[in-house]
Amino acid sequence: MGEYCCEDCFSDYAIKHFIKLNDSVGTCDYCGSKNIHVCGVKKVGEFIMEGIDRYYEDAANSVSYESAEGGYLLPTSDIYDILNHEQGIFGDALNDPTPLLEDLVSWDGTPYVRKDPYGPPSGDPEEIGYWDDFCETVKSKHRFTTFLKSEQSHQDDPSKPGTFLFHLAKTFMPDLIHTLPSGTLIYRGRIGREGRKFKHIDITSPAPEYSKNNRMSPAGISFFYGGMDPETCIHELRPDVNEIIIVGTFKLIQPLFILDLSVKFEEWKSIFDPDYSLDYEEFYKPFLLHFIADISKPIRRTDNELEYVPAQIFTEFIKTINFRSDYLHYDQNGKEADVFLNGIMFRSSLKEGGLNIVLFRGPDISATRRGDRNQPWLLYKGYKGYRVAKISIDSNEIKI
């Protein structure tokens, strides 16, 4: 039995990091690496078992056993299979990981299954199916009664499109609320033309009669579609070479509550990472990645307008929800206040690193001076003109 193993013995980043934290340098008893970070094999084994307990459980705790059927009614794995094959923790420096494997953990015959083995499969949570079902229902079956919860027995069943939005708001939305502070600059672009002068009314949210069907709003509902920098606004207009773009600058007069769909998720976490959470990594994150990609799809000239309906209904719904119980906010008097969303922020698909923002208000959203009786959210600061010099496209070859 060896005494020390090293970082080269493993491929898993969390185990390698744990060994480095031990801050001992020496020779590995298993792969023979010299002058390298090493750690006691028993100590590493204990660390690995902590990771196993984050993801796996004893099948005897949750899976039925039928002798006539030959054992457990779900497939199980022993600790050797998990470390060698399912998690694949060993590095290329080991010609044969068996001696280290036998010293790290003891084989006691425990049959392991993933925690909540009868729940949705990892990486493909039921919520993704719920969202897909919701989209299909509002596009082809019914949409104007979507907010109504149907039968009393379905009040808490997210598989029913009538209750899915409430499930979505309670389960996923609170962690995505962000306060955009006053003083923040927001930009809005318009296609211009030579010699034309623009007024504030030409650049702010359009009048309802000029509001076209859009990703987040149906025709006749006026929203402010903007970007967090001028370049993003220019890209989103998809202009031609030599075309003139007018970009107006607006300054937030008051803080706004934004649903931030621009969040970037961390890379996959190992089960051996102390910060690993099964629910977050296996269910919450996959759903949000799917949902955000769907809700933020770019508009194309060839789109069927029915494709906009799910996002439009979602937007209309979240405008009505008070997140007061989920997002703590105090008014000027120090009292807990209501929290209604003012808009949505999401990543631009046309400008790398660009952020788009949609604010839920029509032409009275902005004013040219403070103290306007409409209590606007934005103060118009003027505009600048840009002429498109060139358009570039990058591509990567893919297999068809």
Buried (B, 14 or more C-beta within 10 A) or exposed (E): EBEBBBBBBBBBBBBBBBBBEBEBEBEBBBBEBEEBBBBBBBBBBEBBBBBBEBBBBEBEEBBEEEEEEEBBBBEBBBBBEBBBEBBEBBBEBBEEBEBBBEBBBEEEEBBBBBBBBEBBEBEBBBBBBBBEBBBEBBBEEEBEEBBEBEEEEBEEBBBBBBBBBBBBBBBBBBBBBBBBEEEBEBBBBBEBEEEEEBEBEBBBBBEEEEBEBBBBBBEEBBBBBBBBBBBBBBBBBBBEEEBBBBBBBBBBBEBBBBBBBBBEEEEEBBBBBEEBEBEBBBBBBBBBEBBBEBBBBEBEEEEEEEBBBBBBBBBBBBEEBEBEEBBEBEEEEEEEEEBBBBBBBBBBBEBEEBBBBBBBBBBBBBBBEEEEEEEBBBBBBEBEEBEBEEEEEEEEEEEE
